[in-house]
Amino acid sequence: MAEDIGVIAKIILTIIGVPIFILGLYFLIYTDPAQRDTRVSAFNLAVDEWDNHTSSLFDHVSISVSVGEGTNAVVLGKQTEFFDTQSHNVFGHPDASTSAFTSIRYEHSGVIGVLTSSYPFSSEGWATAMFNVTDTQTGLTSTFSLQLPTTSVKHVAGNRKVCLHQTGYAYWDSSRSECLANNMLTDVCVRLSRTSDGYIQGGASGTGAGCAPARNWYPFSFSHLAQDVTEVGGIADFSGFRVRVYSADDPLIRARAITDGTMDFGPTTGERVVEGVICLIVGLGILFPTIITLALAVKSSRRKKAYRRDLPSYDYDGTDEEVSF
């Protein structure tokens, strides 16, 4: 029984160790920094363009937003944030090869227009946001609208027990025999591109207006309400609602686009070598019991062959001799 367990353990270790060892060899042999160099070059070029031209344009705009027909517009406040990419962990890790930059965004937090602290909850709530962008240097004004999915009811996978005791936010609808969750809009992030006629929402043709490529540039973020709001008055509280507006040329947005939302330009040659060595060491460590077992088996086989070779040999002529006592 113990021997069987030992054999099974060695098989499992071999299955785990071999891929790790091969991965280490791959990191050492195929250390190609071309993709990283391309990404870093594109990002640093974007930072240069931002520092030399586009940031000054976006620095002199006024942005106001109203939500709901006939409501007062709210002017977004300008916020700046400096990113020292050699020490700031905005990327996958601090990166000395990338240029530092200052990001600019226009932001408002709190209730806005019809999105109040006592917003009537609906299974499919909508509101129209109107954005007004004015270049304070030229007086050029741009206006665009965005349909906001304010509240919604979403299906959550799971049976009644999972729904009530494990999700923490969902509830069981007995009439539909479904696990449901009520969601509310908590964040809108829009990026703007400058044209000869002013600013437009979004970036390249065919992409959404949001700030995160990992979400297909979807501009909305949601949170789960902690209970079935239809049982407590049907109210959604938008006091924590936030609106942010970035320039599509902002290095923070460009970095997200260049890295497909990972914010990691990729490992350097030295980092890849270190990763390869670590994988080799870990893989060999996991394979060590198997290697020892194989070595002992080979050694035992050689001993048996040597023993057979050293035994005296007898020639048999096919006749039987009579033995007398």
C-alpha positions as CSV (number, residue, x, y, z in Angstrom):
1,M,0.0,0.0,0.0
2,A,2.8,2.4,1.0
3,E,4.7,1.6,-2.2
4,D,1.6,2.3,-4.3
5,I,1.1,5.7,-2.7
6,G,4.8,6.5,-3.3
7,V,4.5,5.6,-7.0
8,I,1.3,7.7,-7.4
9,A,3.0,10.6,-5.7
10,K,6.0,10.4,-8.0
11,I,3.8,10.3,-11.0
12,I,1.9,13.4,-9.9
13,L,5.2,15.2,-9.2
14,T,6.5,14.3,-12.6
15,I,3.3,15.6,-14.3
16,I,3.8,18.9,-12.4
17,G,7.5,19.2,-12.7
18,V,8.0,18.5,-16.4
19,P,5.9,21.4,-17.7
20,I,7.6,23.8,-15.2
21,F,11.0,22.6,-16.3
22,I,10.1,23.0,-20.0
23,L,8.7,26.5,-19.3
24,G,12.1,27.4,-17.7
25,L,13.9,26.2,-20.9
26,Y,11.5,28.2,-23.0
27,F,12.1,31.4,-21.0
28,L,15.9,30.9,-21.4
29,I,15.9,30.0,-25.1
30,Y,13.2,32.3,-26.5
31,T,14.1,35.5,-24.7
32,D,12.8,38.0,-27.3
33,P,12.4,41.6,-26.1
34,A,10.9,42.8,-29.4
35,Q,7.3,43.1,-28.2
36,R,8.3,44.9,-25.1
37,D,10.6,47.3,-27.0
38,T,7.7,48.1,-29.4
39,R,5.3,48.8,-26.6
40,V,7.8,50.9,-24.6
41,S,8.7,52.9,-27.7
42,A,5.0,53.6,-28.5
43,F,4.3,54.6,-24.9
44,N,7.3,57.0,-24.6
45,L,6.3,58.6,-27.9
46,A,2.8,59.1,-26.6
47,V,4.3,60.8,-23.5
48,D,6.4,63.1,-25.6
49,E,3.3,64.1,-27.7
50,W,1.4,64.7,-24.5
51,D,4.1,66.8,-22.8
52,N,4.8,68.8,-25.9
53,H,1.3,69.5,-27.2
54,T,-1.9,67.6,-26.3
55,S,-1.8,68.1,-22.5
56,S,-1.8,71.8,-22.8
57,L,-4.9,71.6,-25.0
58,F,-6.8,69.4,-22.6
59,D,-5.6,71.5,-19.7
60,H,-7.7,74.4,-21.0
61,V,-11.2,72.9,-21.3
62,S,-14.3,73.3,-19.2
63,I,-16.6,70.2,-18.9
64,S,-20.1,70.2,-17.5
65,V,-22.6,67.3,-17.3
66,S,-26.3,67.2,-16.7
67,V,-28.3,64.0,-16.1
68,G,-32.0,64.1,-17.0
69,E,-34.0,66.6,-19.0
70,G,-34.3,70.0,-17.4
71,T,-31.7,69.5,-14.6
72,N,-28.9,71.8,-13.8
73,A,-25.4,71.0,-15.2
74,V,-22.5,70.2,-12.9
75,V,-19.0,71.5,-13.8
76,L,-16.4,68.8,-13.4
77,G,-13.3,69.6,-11.4
78,K,-9.9,69.2,-12.9
79,Q,-7.6,66.7,-11.2
80,T,-3.9,65.9,-12.0
81,E,-1.9,62.9,-11.0
82,F,1.8,62.4,-11.5
83,F,3.0,58.9,-12.4
84,D,6.7,58.2,-11.8
85,T,6.8,54.9,-13.7
86,Q,10.2,54.0,-12.1
87,S,8.6,53.7,-8.7
88,H,4.8,54.0,-9.1
89,N,3.0,50.7,-9.3
90,V,0.4,51.9,-11.9
91,F,2.0,49.3,-14.3
92,G,2.5,45.6,-13.7
93,H,5.7,46.6,-11.9
94,P,7.9,49.8,-11.7
95,D,9.5,50.2,-15.1
96,A,12.6,52.4,-15.5
97,S,12.3,52.2,-19.3
98,T,9.1,54.2,-19.5
99,S,8.7,58.0,-19.2
100,A,7.1,59.7,-16.2
101,F,4.0,61.7,-17.0
102,T,1.2,63.8,-15.4
103,S,-2.4,62.6,-16.1
104,I,-5.3,65.0,-16.4
105,R,-8.9,64.2,-15.7
106,Y,-12.1,66.0,-15.0
107,E,-14.2,64.5,-12.3
108,H,-17.3,64.9,-10.2
109,S,-18.4,62.6,-7.2
110,G,-21.9,62.7,-5.7
111,V,-25.5,63.1,-6.8
112,I,-26.0,64.7,-10.2
113,G,-29.3,65.7,-11.9
114,V,-31.9,63.0,-11.5
115,L,-29.4,60.6,-9.9
116,T,-30.1,61.6,-6.3
117,S,-29.8,59.7,-3.0
118,S,-33.5,58.6,-3.4
119,Y,-33.5,57.5,-7.0
120,P,-36.6,55.3,-7.8
121,F,-35.3,51.8,-8.6
122,S,-36.4,50.2,-11.8
123,S,-35.5,46.8,-13.3
124,E,-34.4,48.7,-16.4
125,G,-33.6,52.3,-15.5
126,W,-32.2,54.8,-17.9
127,A,-31.2,58.4,-17.9
128,T,-29.6,60.7,-20.5
129,A,-26.4,62.5,-19.7
130,M,-25.5,65.6,-21.7
131,F,-21.8,66.5,-21.8
132,N,-20.7,70.1,-22.7
133,V,-17.0,70.5,-23.5
134,T,-15.7,74.1,-24.1
135,D,-12.1,75.0,-25.1
136,T,-11.5,78.0,-22.9
137,Q,-8.8,79.3,-25.3
138,T,-10.7,79.2,-28.6
139,G,-14.3,79.2,-27.3
140,L,-15.0,76.1,-29.4
141,T,-17.8,74.1,-27.8
142,S,-18.7,70.4,-28.3
143,T,-21.8,68.7,-27.0
144,F,-22.7,65.0,-26.9
145,S,-25.1,62.7,-25.0
146,L,-24.6,59.3,-23.3
147,Q,-27.4,56.9,-22.3
148,L,-26.8,55.8,-18.7
149,P,-28.1,52.3,-17.6
150,T,-28.8,53.6,-14.1
151,T,-30.4,50.5,-12.5
152,S,-31.0,46.9,-13.6
153,V,-31.9,43.4,-12.4
154,K,-29.5,40.6,-13.4
155,H,-29.7,36.9,-13.2
156,V,-27.1,35.2,-11.0
157,A,-26.2,31.5,-11.4
158,G,-26.9,29.3,-8.4
159,N,-29.6,27.4,-6.6
160,R,-31.6,28.8,-3.7
161,K,-29.1,27.9,-1.0
162,V,-26.2,29.4,-2.9
163,C,-28.2,32.5,-3.7
164,L,-29.2,33.2,-0.1
165,H,-26.1,32.2,1.8
166,Q,-23.0,32.6,-0.4
167,T,-23.4,35.6,-2.7
168,G,-24.0,38.2,0.0
169,Y,-26.0,40.5,-2.4
170,A,-28.4,38.3,-4.4
171,Y,-32.0,37.3,-3.4
172,W,-34.3,34.4,-4.4
173,D,-37.3,35.3,-6.6
174,S,-39.8,32.5,-5.7
175,S,-42.2,33.5,-8.5
176,R,-39.5,33.0,-11.1
177,S,-37.4,30.4,-9.2
178,E,-34.4,32.5,-10.0
179,C,-31.4,34.0,-8.2
180,L,-31.4,37.8,-8.9
181,A,-29.2,40.7,-8.1
182,N,-30.1,44.4,-8.2
183,N,-27.4,46.6,-9.7
184,M,-26.9,50.3,-9.8
185,L,-24.5,52.5,-11.9
186,T,-21.6,53.8,-9.8
187,D,-19.0,55.1,-12.2
188,V,-18.9,56.6,-15.7
189,C,-15.5,57.1,-17.3
190,V,-15.4,58.7,-20.8
191,R,-12.4,59.5,-23.0
192,L,-12.5,62.3,-25.5
193,S,-10.6,62.7,-28.8
194,R,-9.9,66.2,-30.2
195,T,-10.8,67.0,-33.8
196,S,-10.8,70.1,-35.8
197,D,-14.4,70.7,-34.8
198,G,-13.8,70.2,-31.1
199,Y,-14.0,67.0,-28.9
200,I,-15.8,63.8,-29.6
201,Q,-16.4,60.8,-27.3
202,G,-14.3,57.7,-27.7
203,G,-11.1,57.1,-29.7
204,A,-10.4,55.1,-32.8
205,S,-13.3,54.2,-35.1
206,G,-15.4,51.3,-33.8
207,T,-14.4,51.5,-30.2
208,G,-16.5,52.5,-27.2
209,A,-16.3,55.7,-25.2
210,G,-14.9,54.3,-22.0
211,C,-11.4,54.2,-20.5
212,A,-10.7,50.5,-20.2
213,P,-9.8,48.4,-23.3
214,A,-10.0,45.2,-21.2
215,R,-13.7,45.9,-21.0
216,N,-14.0,46.8,-24.7
217,W,-14.0,50.4,-23.8
218,Y,-17.3,50.0,-21.9
219,P,-17.8,53.3,-20.0
220,F,-19.9,52.0,-17.1
221,S,-19.2,50.3,-13.8
222,F,-21.8,48.9,-11.5
223,S,-22.2,47.7,-7.9
224,H,-24.6,45.2,-6.3
225,L,-27.3,46.5,-4.0
226,A,-27.2,44.5,-0.8
227,Q,-30.8,43.5,-0.8
228,D,-34.0,43.4,-2.8
229,V,-34.7,47.1,-3.0
230,T,-38.3,46.4,-4.1
231,E,-38.9,45.2,-0.5
232,V,-37.5,48.4,1.1
233,G,-39.1,51.1,-0.9
234,G,-37.5,50.8,-4.3
235,I,-34.8,53.4,-3.7
236,A,-31.2,53.5,-5.1
237,D,-28.7,55.9,-3.4
238,F,-26.5,57.7,-6.0
239,S,-24.6,59.8,-3.4
240,G,-21.4,57.8,-4.3
241,F,-21.8,58.2,-8.0
242,R,-18.7,59.4,-10.0
243,V,-18.1,60.8,-13.5
244,R,-14.6,61.0,-15.0
245,V,-13.4,62.4,-18.3
246,Y,-10.0,61.7,-19.8
247,S,-8.3,62.7,-23.0
248,A,-7.7,59.8,-25.4
249,D,-4.2,61.1,-25.7
250,D,-3.5,60.9,-22.0
251,P,-0.5,58.5,-21.4
252,L,-2.6,56.6,-18.8
253,I,-5.2,55.8,-21.4
254,R,-2.6,55.1,-24.1
255,A,-0.7,52.7,-21.8
256,R,-3.9,50.8,-21.2
257,A,-4.5,50.6,-25.0
258,I,-0.9,49.6,-25.8
259,T,-0.8,46.8,-23.1
260,D,-4.4,45.6,-23.8
261,G,-5.4,46.7,-20.3
262,T,-2.7,44.8,-18.4
263,M,-0.6,47.9,-17.7
264,D,2.5,45.6,-18.2
265,F,4.8,46.2,-21.1
266,G,6.4,42.8,-20.6
267,P,9.5,41.5,-19.0
268,T,13.0,42.6,-19.9
269,T,15.6,40.1,-21.0
270,G,17.1,40.0,-17.5
271,E,13.7,39.4,-15.9
272,R,12.9,36.6,-18.4
273,V,16.3,34.9,-17.6
274,V,15.6,35.1,-13.9
275,E,12.1,33.6,-14.5
276,G,13.7,30.8,-16.5
277,V,16.2,30.0,-13.9
278,I,13.6,29.9,-11.2
279,C,11.4,27.6,-13.2
280,L,14.3,25.3,-13.9
281,I,15.2,25.1,-10.2
282,V,11.6,24.6,-9.1
283,G,11.0,22.0,-11.8
284,L,14.2,20.1,-10.9
285,G,13.2,20.2,-7.2
286,I,9.8,18.7,-8.0
287,L,11.4,16.1,-10.2
288,F,14.1,15.2,-7.7
289,P,12.4,12.1,-6.2
290,T,11.6,10.8,-9.7
291,I,15.2,11.4,-10.8
292,I,16.6,9.6,-7.7
293,T,14.3,6.7,-8.3
294,L,15.4,6.4,-11.9
295,A,19.0,6.6,-10.9
296,L,18.7,3.9,-8.4
297,A,16.8,1.7,-10.9
298,V,19.6,2.1,-13.5
299,K,22.2,1.4,-10.9
300,S,20.4,-1.8,-9.8
301,S,20.0,-2.9,-13.4
302,R,23.7,-2.5,-14.0
303,R,24.6,-4.5,-10.8
304,K,22.3,-7.4,-12.0
305,K,24.0,-7.4,-15.4
306,A,27.4,-7.4,-13.8
307,Y,26.4,-10.2,-11.4
308,R,25.2,-12.4,-14.3
309,R,28.4,-11.7,-16.3
310,D,30.6,-12.8,-13.3
311,L,28.9,-16.1,-12.7
312,P,31.0,-19.2,-13.8
313,S,29.8,-20.8,-17.0
314,Y,29.5,-24.6,-17.5
315,D,29.5,-26.4,-20.9
316,Y,27.0,-29.3,-21.2
317,D,27.9,-32.0,-23.7
318,G,24.4,-33.6,-23.7
319,T,25.5,-36.8,-21.8
320,D,24.6,-37.8,-18.3
321,E,27.4,-39.1,-16.2
322,E,26.7,-41.8,-13.6
323,V,27.5,-40.8,-10.2
324,S,28.3,-43.6,-7.7
325,F,28.8,-43.4,-4.0
